[in-house]
Amino acid sequence: MELFPAVLIGGPPNSGKSVLTYSLSQSLRKRGVAHYVLRAAPDGEGDWFHEAEPRLARQLRIKGAFDERWVDRIVQDIRRRHLPLLVDVGGMPTPEQERILGVVTHAILLIRDPAARPVWQERVRRYGLHLIADLDSRLEGSSEILEETPVLRGVITGLERGRMAEGPVFEALAERIAALFRYDPEELRRYHLAMAPDVDWVIDLDELARMLEVRREGEAPRWAPEDLPRMLDFLPEGKPLALYGRGPAWLYAALAIHALPAPFFQFDVRLGWVEPPRFRWATEGEERTADRSSPLAFTVERAPGGWRLRAVLRHPYVEREETEGLLLPSIPEEGLLILNGKLPLWLFTALARACAGRPALAVFEPRGNQAVVIASRDPAFPVGTVWRIEDPGPPG
């Protein structure tokens, strides 16, 4: 929606764009500023990459490549945005990839190699973007503001994974983005909820967290696995449910199962309100002839307490319609099943609903290399239990 700004964070590779994006997002969350981070690069990492233990993050990171189909979908997502966006675009050297610049509104330039600055400045001018900041990125030294208006110019330092950006330049930049993104939260909430499906239970996770007195960091709730049993006890089981707000994958998956057999809907900033696709279990013959063009590839392996189902996107971008009726591989019935994959939330909820009949089901959580039990009929695996996984295995 053109009402909302879309701020590109651009510059050559290895300038610290992903770290700056993550740091800005965390700062905005603490200020209670609604926004969404769109990592418009096929190797862009989510927040989990910056928060997970470094060895695990390196193992889980998935690299990809731009192609025309992928760029088409990123452009479409930016155009139909439902919140202000921070757009991390990677190095983006080709004219095809530059189409993304044609649908954003503002830009922050982060430059480590001074020779790259004229190229990026020319891109900003060519696409008519409002330049918010033009910064030198250095690993060491002091952060320093050189010019405040009309464009923030200066030196920002220490943009390394595992560290939060800080210093006067970062604080000045965060304040500018917060001012640009500052919409009335209640107005945004009403705008999104007005589009919700017609069901009796439309759950705003922030309001639910307040009712359950969930611990908060700044303005945002910090859901923990121990919150899960009382949340499920609080909400009606087996009723149509629409879920709105920020929360971890295991929370969304647990509520998607809790609504069964009734429909479940969730708000996705990219898609709006969406019902997860329906998956089905493959027969023996279907498994042998699995379609390699399927957008997801699955592997089944032994894990602590049972089994792990890994789901890997064959393409860095997938539409809901491509996954309707997706076939799942057969998995032994005993023990705990852990769902694992770098997936959009609507795919996690689809996978969870398809696996809901298992004796016990958990969702892998990269932060801490653990799994959270979200549904169980087995007393050995209580809901809300956290299982430590020693070996994260290959990317998935």
N, C-alpha and C positions, 0 to 999 in steps of 0.2 A: 504494500500500500504506500503510495507516494507521500502520504502524510508523514511518514517516519524517515529520519535520516539514516543513511547507510555509509559508514566511515571506513574507507579503505586504509589498511596499514600496509604500506608498500615499501619496496627497497630491494636491493640485490640480496642473493642468498647469504646466510650466515651473518646477518646483521642484528639478530635478536628479536625478530618480529613476533615469533610465537611466544616468547617469554614476555614481551611487552603486552601482547594481546591478553595473555592470561592474567598478568598483573593488573591491567586496566579493568578486566572483568571482575576480578576479586575486589578491587577498590569500589567499583560501581555497586556490587552486591552489598558491601558493608554500608554504603550510603542509601541502600534501598532503592536504587535506580533500575527500573526494569529495562532489560536489553537482551540481546541474543548474540552469541559469537558464531559466525559462519566461517569455517576454515575452508576457503575457496582454493585449496591446493590438495591434490590427491594424497600427499604425504603429510597433510596437516594433522596435528595431534589434538585430541580432546584434553580437557582438564586433567584426566587421569594420567596422562603422560608426564605432566609436570608435578603430580602429587605422588605417583607411585615410587617405590624403591628403585633407584637408578638401574640396577642390573635387570630387574623385571621389566622396566620401561623399555630398555633396549631390546629385550626379547620380544615384547609384544608389539613394538612399532611396526606398522605396515607401510611400505613404500608403494607408490602408484605412479601413474603417468597421465598427463593431460590427454584428452582427445576431444573431438568436436561434440560428441554426445554428452560428455561430462560438462563441458563449458555451457552447452545449451541449458542444462538443468540448473547449474549455478545461477545463470542469468535469470532464469524463470523464478528461482527462489528469491533472489534479491528483489525482483519486481513485485512479487506478491507478499512481501514481508508483513508480518503482523506485530513487530516490535522494532525499535531502533536496533541497528546492526553494527557490530564490529566485524569487518571482513578482512581476514588474514589471507593475502593472495599469493604468498610465495614469491619466487623470483620473476616469474611470468615474462619470458622474453619474446614470445611470438605474437604477431598481429591477431591470430585467432583467439589467444588467451586474453588479449587486451579488450575484447568485447565486454569483459567484466567491468572495466572502467567506465563503460558507457551507461551503466545502470546504478552506479553508486553516486553519492552526492558530495562527499567530503573526502579529504585525504590527510594522512599522517605519513611523512617520509622518514625512514630510518636508514641511514647510510653509514656503512663502515668504510667503504672505499670511495674517496672523494671523486674519483674519475667517473663513478656511476651517477653522481648527482645530476648533471645536466640531462641525462637520458630520462630520469624519473621526473624531473621538473618539467621537461617538455611534454611528457605524457599527461601530467596534471593540467597543463595549459590546454593541450589539444582536446581533452575531454571536458573542459570547463568545470573542473572540480574546485570546491572551496578548500584551500589549503589551510589546515589548522596548525600544523607544526612541521618543521623541517629540521631534523636532528642528526647530529653526528653520534654514532654509536661506538663506544670504546669499552674494552674489557676492563681496563684499569684507569685510575686517575679520579679526578673530582668532577661531579656533576655541576654544570654551570649554565645559568640562563644568560644568553647574549643579547636577546631581543625579545620583548614580550608582545608587541603589537606591530602591525596587524597579524603577523604570523609568529608563533612561538619558535624561536631559534635558540639552539644551545647544544651542549654536550651532555649525553646521558651515558652512564657507565654501569658496568656489572650486569649486563643482560645475559645471564647464564642460567641454564636449566637447573632447577633446584633452589634458585634464589628469587625472591620477589624484588621487582624494580622499586627503587626508592630514591630519595634526594629531591632537591628543589625543582628540577626539570620535570621529573615524573609527577610530583604533586601538582604542579601548574597544569600539566597536560590532563591529568585525571579530573581536575576541577573544570576544565573547559569541556571535556566530554560529558561530565555529569550535568553541566548546565545545558548542553545541547540535547541531551537525552531526557531531560527532566519533564516528564509528563505526569499529570496527576495519576498516581497509582490506582486510585479508585475508578477514575474514568477509563483507564486501560482495562481494568478488570471487568467493568461493566460492558465495555466494547467487545471483549472476547467472550464473556459468558452469555451475551445476547445472541451469539451465534451457536450456542451449545445445542446438542440434540434434545429433543423433548422427552426427558426422562425425569423420574421423581428425585433421583439422587445425583445432583451436580456438586462435586466435592472440590472446593478450593483448598489446596494443600496447606497454604499459609494459615487460613482460618482453622483448619483441622489441627494444625500444630499448636495454635494458641489454645484451643479447647483442651488438648491433651497435655498442655504445658511442656512441649518438647523444648529441649535446650536450644538457645539461639546464639548465633554469632553475628553481632550487629543487628541488622533488621531481618536477617534470613534465618529460618529454622535449620538446625543441623541434625537431621534424622540419624538415628542410631539403630542397629539391629534390635536392641532391647525394647525399642518403641513399637516393634511390629505386633506382638501379641495383643497389647491393649488397643492398638488401632483397629485390628481385625475384630476384636470383641465389641468395639464401639459402633462399627458400621454394620448394617444389615447384610446378611449373606444371601447370595442367589438373586439379587435384585439388579435391574439395569442401572449402570453407573457411568457417569461422565467425570473424568479426572482432569483437573487444571492445576498447573503450577510446577515449580522446580522440585525434583526429588530424584533419588538414586534409582538405578535400574531395578534393584531388588524390591524396592517399595512399589514401583509401578507393576512389576510382575506379580507380586503378592496380591495386590488389589484386583488385577485382571482375573486371577484365579478365584478370588473371593466372590466376584460377581457371577461366576458360572452357575447355572447354564444360561443366564441372562446375558444380553449384549453388554459390551464394554466399549467406551469411547475415551479418547484422550486428546488433549490439545497439543498440537505440534506447531512450533513457530514456522516451520517450513511449509506444512500442509494444511494448517488450520485444524479443525476437529476431524479426527480420523478413527475409524473402527479397525482394529488390527486384522490382517488377513487370516484366513483359516488354512491351517496346514493339515495334512493327513499322513498316516503311517504307510510306508511303501510295503507292498507284498514282496515276497521273495523274488518273483520274476521282475517286478519293477525295479528292485534294487540292483539287479544285474544289468539292467538296461537304462540306468539313470541318465537323464539328459544332461550332458556336460554344458549345455547353454543355460542351465538353471543359475539364477543370480547368487545362490548360496551353495557352498560346498561344506559337507559335514564329515566329521571324523568322530569315531567313538573309541574311547580308551579307558583303561583302568585308572581310578583315582582313589584317594583316601576315603574309605567308607562305601565305595561303590564304583560309579562310572562318571565319566565326563563327556558331554556332547559339545564339540567345538563347531562353531559356525563361522565361516569365513566368507566375506563378500568377494565374489569373483570380479566385481567392478566396483570402483570406489563410490559409485553413486547408484542408488536403486530406487525405483518407484514402487508404491504399494501394489499396483495392478500386476506387476511382474511376479509377485510372490504369492498371489492367491492360488490355493491348491497345491502349494509346494509339498514335495514328498520328503518325509523324514525317515532316516534309516532305523532298522530294528535295533533295540537296545535290551540287554538282559534286565529282567524285572527286579532283581534283588538289590537292596541297598539304596544309597543316596545317589541321585542323578544331579550333577552340577552342570548348569548351562553356562557356556563360556563363548564370548565373541565380542568383537568391537563392532557393535550394531546400533542402529537407531533404536530409540525406546519402543517405537511401535512394532519393531521386529522382535524385541525381547518379550513384549507382552504377548505377541502371537505365539512365540515359541513356548512360553510358559503355559498358556491356555491349552496348547496341543499336548503338553506333557503333564497335565494336571492329575491324571490318574495314577501317577507313580506313587510308590510307598512313601518316598520323601524326595523333595525337590529343592535345589538351592541355586543361587545365582552367584557367579564368580565376581569378586570385587577386587580390582587391581590394587587399590590402596590397602597395603598390608598383606597382599597375596593371600586372600582368604575367600571363603564362600559363605553366603548368608542363607540359612534355611528359610524358605518362604511358604512351604506347604508340606504337611506331613501327617501320615497315619501311623508312623512308627515311633514309639516312645524313645527310641535311641537317638532320634533326630528332632528335638523340639523346635518348633517355629521360633525364629529369632536367634538360634544357635549360630555361632561363628566358627567355621572350620578352617584351620590353618592349612594351607597347601604348600608343601615344601618345594615341590618342583613345578614351576609354571609351564614347562615344556616349550614347544615351538610356538611361533606367533599364531594367534587365534582369537 
